[in-house]
Amino acid sequence: MRIALGLGLCLFALLIVLSFMQALQRNQFEDIRTFESFDLQIPLYISNYQKAGEMVQLIESIHGVDAAFVYADLPIIAQNKDGTSLPGRLRAIEGKGRFLDQLNSYRGNLFESDKISSSFSNSYTIRVSDMLNITYLRKGRQATVVPSQKSMEVGSIFYTSSYDFDRNTFLTDIPTILSLNPDLPLFIGIYSQGNVDELKKVLVSHGFTETQTWKEVNASLYGAMELEQKMMTIMLFLMVVVVLVHIRNSSRRLLLAKQREIAMLRSMGMTKTNVSLIFLMQAFIVSFVGLFAGMLLSYAAIAFYPFLSKIAYQAMGIHLILEIQIEQLLILVGSILVFSLFAAYLGTHRILKADIMEMFAHDEIN
C-alpha cells in the first residue's frame, strides 16, 4: 500500500505541475493574440483612414476572418499634473472581436474623441479628468522627426487580463491619434479561429503580401517560449526519472521481503515461469492501484481548483484554466506501468537464479 501511495503521489505531482505550466504558457499566448499582435496583422504604410476602412471591409468578406479592424501605435511619454512621467504607447483601435470583449471600463467611457484612456495599473497616479501632457514624435518640416506635445484629458480607466499590456498602454480612437500625427502609418488587425498560417496564404493571394502571423510578429518571444517548452519537457523527464527510481527501489524492497515466499513456492514444485508471473501480476496490481489513485487525486484537484482560483489570482494576478492532456497522461501512465513490470521482472529473474536453500539462508540475494 505504501508503494502504491507513493506512486500515486508522484503521478499527482507530475500532472499538477505540468497542468500549471501549460496553463501559464497558454494564458500568455492568449493575451498576445488578444491584445498585442492579434492573430494576424497587416502593415498598410498609409495614413488614410477611409482607404484603410475599405480594406477592412474587403478582408472581413474573406472566409475564415472573424473580425478585422484598423489600429495604430504611437510611442509617447505621458506626464501627469504631479510631474510623474510614464513612457508607453498610445494605441488607437477600432474595438472589435476578442479585444473589445476582454476590454473592461473601470470608470468613464472608452474611445471618446480627443480624450485618452489610462489603465487601472496606473490609477494611483492617473485618474479620470486629469490632464496628461503627451510628448511624442511627428514628421517635421526641417527635420525628419521633431518632438511635439499636447495636453489630453483622461476620459476613462480600463483594465484587461494582461498586466504587461495595461501598464504601458493608453487608448484612444483613430481620428484622435491621426490629429496628433497625420503621417502615422495604420495597421489592420485580424482575429480568426481557424489556422492562421492557412489564412495568411489566402490573404497574400488577395494582394496583402505583408501579412504576418502572431508568431512571426513575436518571433523572438515565441522562440523563447519554445525554449521554455523544451526546458519544461526536460524537467518533466527528470521528474519521471525520479518516479522510476522510486519504482525500482520499491520493487526491489518488495521482492526482497517476498524472498522466502519465493523459495517456498519453488520448493513446492512451482516453476520459475509461474513464480515470475505471480510477482509480475502483483507488480501490475500495485502499479495500477497507485496510478489510479494518482489520476483520481489529479482530477479531483482540477475539479476543486475553481473554488481556489481567487487565491491563485491574488498570488499570480491571472486566472488559469487547468486541464490534463489525455495524450500526456497516457504516455506517463504507460511508461510508468511498463517500467514497473520490467523492474519486477528483472528483480524476480535475479532472485530465481539463486539456489532455493540460499534464499532460505540469506535475507538478501546479490
SVG drawing of the C-alpha trace seen along z (x, -y; Angstrom):
<svg xmlns="http://www.w3.org/2000/svg" viewBox="-19 -73 44 103">
<polyline fill="none" stroke="black" stroke-width="0.4" points="0.0,0.0 2.9,-2.4 4.4,-1.7 1.0,-2.3 0.5,-5.5 4.0,-6.8 3.4,-6.1 0.0,-7.8 1.5,-11.0 4.3,-11.1 1.9,-10.9 -0.3,-13.5 2.7,-15.9 3.7,-15.4 0.2,-16.0 -0.5,-19.1 2.9,-20.8 2.5,-20.0 -1.0,-21.4 0.0,-24.7 3.0,-25.2 0.9,-24.6 -1.9,-26.8 0.6,-29.7 2.0,-29.4 -1.4,-29.1 -2.6,-32.1 0.4,-34.2 -0.2,-33.2 -3.9,-34.0 -3.0,-37.5 -0.6,-38.1 -3.2,-37.1 -5.9,-39.1 -4.2,-42.4 -0.7,-42.7 -0.4,-41.4 -3.7,-39.7 -3.9,-36.5 -2.6,-38.3 -1.7,-41.9 -1.1,-43.8 1.0,-47.0 -0.5,-49.4 2.2,-52.1 -0.6,-54.6 -2.4,-57.1 -5.6,-57.3 -8.3,-56.1 -11.0,-55.9 -8.9,-53.7 -7.9,-51.5 -11.6,-51.1 -12.3,-49.9 -9.5,-47.3 -11.0,-46.1 -14.4,-45.5 -12.6,-43.5 -10.7,-41.4 -13.9,-40.7 -15.5,-39.2 -12.8,-36.6 -13.8,-33.2 -12.0,-32.4 -11.8,-36.0 -13.8,-36.6 -13.1,-40.3 -10.8,-42.9 -10.1,-46.4 -7.8,-49.4 -5.3,-50.3 -2.1,-52.4 0.5,-52.7 2.3,-55.9 5.2,-55.8 4.7,-58.5 5.8,-59.8 2.8,-60.8 3.3,-63.3 0.6,-63.9 -0.1,-67.0 2.3,-65.8 5.1,-65.7 5.4,-61.9 6.5,-60.6 5.4,-57.3 6.8,-56.0 4.5,-53.9 2.4,-53.9 -0.8,-55.4 -2.9,-52.8 -5.8,-53.8 -8.0,-50.9 -11.5,-50.1 -12.7,-47.9 -13.8,-44.6 -13.7,-40.9 -11.9,-39.5 -10.2,-42.8 -13.4,-44.6 -14.9,-41.5 -12.0,-41.5 -11.6,-45.3 -13.3,-46.4 -14.1,-50.0 -13.5,-50.8 -14.6,-54.4 -15.8,-56.7 -16.5,-55.9 -13.8,-54.4 -12.7,-55.8 -14.1,-59.3 -12.9,-61.8 -9.9,-63.9 -9.6,-62.0 -7.3,-59.3 -7.9,-56.2 -5.5,-55.1 -5.0,-51.7 -6.1,-50.8 -2.5,-49.7 -1.6,-53.5 -4.7,-54.6 -2.6,-55.6 -1.1,-58.5 -3.5,-59.0 -7.3,-59.5 -10.3,-60.3 -10.5,-64.0 -6.7,-64.5 -4.9,-66.3 -1.9,-64.4 0.9,-66.1 1.7,-63.8 5.1,-64.0 5.6,-62.2 7.5,-62.4 6.0,-63.6 7.3,-64.4 8.9,-67.8 9.4,-70.3 13.1,-70.9 14.0,-67.7 12.9,-64.1 11.1,-64.0 10.5,-66.6 9.2,-66.2 5.6,-67.5 3.4,-67.9 -0.3,-68.1 -2.4,-68.0 -5.2,-65.4 -7.9,-64.7 -8.2,-61.3 -11.7,-60.2 -11.7,-56.7 -9.9,-54.0 -9.7,-50.5 -8.3,-47.1 -7.7,-43.8 -6.3,-40.4 -2.8,-41.3 -0.8,-43.3 2.1,-43.8 -0.4,-45.3 -2.1,-47.5 1.0,-49.1 2.4,-50.8 -0.7,-51.3 -3.0,-54.2 -6.1,-54.0 -7.9,-56.5 -9.7,-56.4 -8.2,-56.6 -9.2,-60.2 -7.7,-61.4 -4.3,-59.8 -4.2,-61.0 -4.8,-64.5 -1.7,-64.1 0.4,-62.7 -1.3,-62.8 1.5,-60.7 1.2,-57.8 1.1,-54.5 -2.0,-52.4 -2.3,-48.7 -5.0,-46.1 -5.5,-43.5 -7.3,-40.3 -8.9,-37.7 -9.5,-34.1 -10.5,-30.9 -9.0,-28.9 -5.5,-28.1 -3.6,-31.4 -1.0,-30.1 -3.6,-29.0 -5.4,-32.3 -2.2,-34.1 -1.8,-32.3 -5.4,-33.4 -4.7,-37.0 -1.5,-37.0 -3.3,-35.7 -5.7,-38.7 -2.8,-41.1 -2.0,-41.6 1.6,-40.4 2.8,-42.0 0.6,-39.8 2.2,-38.5 1.0,-35.9 1.3,-36.5 4.2,-34.0 6.1,-36.0 5.5,-39.3 6.6,-37.9 9.4,-35.6 11.9,-36.3 9.3,-35.8 7.8,-32.7 11.3,-31.3 11.9,-31.9 8.6,-30.2 9.6,-27.2 12.8,-27.0 10.8,-27.2 8.6,-24.4 11.8,-22.3 13.1,-23.0 9.7,-22.1 10.0,-18.8 13.5,-18.2 12.2,-18.9 9.3,-16.6 11.7,-13.9 13.8,-14.4 10.7,-14.1 9.8,-10.9 13.3,-9.6 12.7,-10.2 9.4,-8.3 11.1,-5.4 13.9,-5.3 11.2,-5.1 9.5,-2.3 12.8,-0.4 13.7,-0.7 10.2,0.1 10.0,3.2 13.4,4.3 12.3,4.0 9.1,5.8 10.8,8.7 13.4,9.0 10.5,9.1 9.0,11.9 12.2,13.8 11.4,16.6 7.9,16.9 9.6,17.4 11.8,20.1 8.8,21.9 6.9,21.8 9.9,23.2 10.4,25.9 6.7,26.9 7.4,27.5 6.3,24.3 8.2,23.4 10.3,20.2 7.9,19.0 4.8,19.3 6.6,17.6 7.6,14.8 4.0,14.4 2.7,14.2 5.1,11.4 4.6,9.6 0.8,9.7 1.5,8.4 3.6,5.5 0.9,4.8 -1.8,4.6 0.3,2.3 1.2,0.0 -2.4,-0.1 -3.7,-1.0 -1.1,-3.7 -1.6,-5.1 -5.4,-5.1 -5.1,-6.8 -2.8,-9.4 -5.2,-10.1 -8.1,-10.3 -6.3,-12.8 -5.3,-14.8 -8.8,-15.1 -10.2,-15.9 -7.7,-18.7 -8.5,-20.0 -12.2,-19.9 -11.7,-21.6 -9.4,-24.3 -12.1,-26.8 -13.0,-27.2 -9.4,-28.2 -9.0,-30.3 -9.3,-33.5 -6.3,-32.6 -4.3,-31.8 -5.4,-35.1 -4.2,-37.0 -0.8,-35.2 -0.3,-35.4 -2.7,-38.1 -4.2,-35.8 -7.0,-33.3 -5.8,-29.9 -7.9,-27.1 -6.2,-23.9 -6.7,-20.7 -5.0,-17.4 -3.8,-16.4 -5.0,-12.9 -2.0,-12.1 0.5,-13.1 -1.5,-11.2 -1.4,-8.1 2.3,-8.4 3.1,-8.9 0.8,-6.1 2.1,-3.7 5.8,-4.4 5.4,-4.0 3.4,-0.8 5.8,0.7 8.9,-0.2 7.3,1.1 6.7,4.5 10.2,4.5 11.7,3.8 9.6,6.6 10.7,9.0 14.4,8.1 14.2,8.4 12.4,11.8 14.7,13.1 17.8,12.2 16.4,13.9 15.3,17.0 18.8,17.6 19.9,18.3 19.6,21.7 16.5,22.4 18.4,23.1 20.4,19.9 17.2,18.0 16.1,19.5 19.5,18.9 20.0,15.2 17.9,12.1 19.2,10.6 20.4,12.1 23.0,10.1"/>
</svg>
